Amino acid sequence: MQFLKRRISATVWELLLLLVLAIVFATAYRIYFSRAVTLTQVCERFETMQNGETADMFTKLDGDAADALNDINRLCQVRRPIR
């Protein structure tokens, strides 16, 4: 009977460990996936703004605003969103 209790206990511990690993993996994947989706949305919106009616505004900017927009553009060019 003692052996059976140890065996059931070991099985329960294995299942709990598997559950914890699944939760950790799902959380890490969710964080990565949500960031990738956000970056894709930002890049799509930025591309729409650059090619839309506000395109003239982007060519007239200078200073910190132009630097920030250029940084965003470089980031979007390095990591092309997967559609």
N, C-alpha and C positions, 0 to 999 in steps of 0.2 A: 504494500500500500504506500509506503514511503517513497519507493521508486516512482510510482505513478504520480504522486503529488509533485515530485521534482520535475518529472517529464512535462506535466501540464504547466507547471510554473515556467519552465524554460520556453515552452511554446508560446505562452502568453507574453513573456518578455521579448521574444523574437518578433511577435506581431506588433507589440508596442513600439519596438525599435524601428520596424519597417514603417509603421504609421508616422513616426516622428520624421524619418528620412523623407517620406513622401511629402509631408507638410513643408519641410525645409526646401525641397526641390521645387515644389509648386510655388512657394513664395518667391524664391529667387527667380524662377522663370517669369512669374507675373511682373515682378519689378523690372526685369530686363525688357519684357515684351511691352509693357506700358511706356517705358522710355523710348523704345524704338517707334512705337505708334505716334507718340507725341512729336518726336523729331521729324517723322514723315509728314505729319500735319503741318508743322511749322514750315518745313521746306516747301510744301505745296502752296501754302498761303503766301509765302514770300515770293515764290515764282509767279503766282497770280498777280501780286501787287507790282512786281517789276515789269510784267508784260501787259498790264491793264492800263486803265485810264490814269493811274498815278505814276506811270513810268517816267514822265518828265520831272517829277519831284525827286526821284532818285538821282538823276543826273545833276541836279542843282545843289544837292547837299554837299556840305564840307564840314570839316572838324570832327568832333567826337561822334556825331550821328553818322557821318559817312564811314568812319572807321568801324563802328558797330555793325552797320549793314554789310560792309565788306567782310567782316569776320563771319557773320551769319552765312553769307553767300559762299565763302570758302568752306565752311563746315558742311554745307549742303552739297557742294561739289565733291568733297572728299568721300562722303558717305551718301551715295545715291540711294534714295528710298526704293524699296522693292514694291512693285505694284501688283 
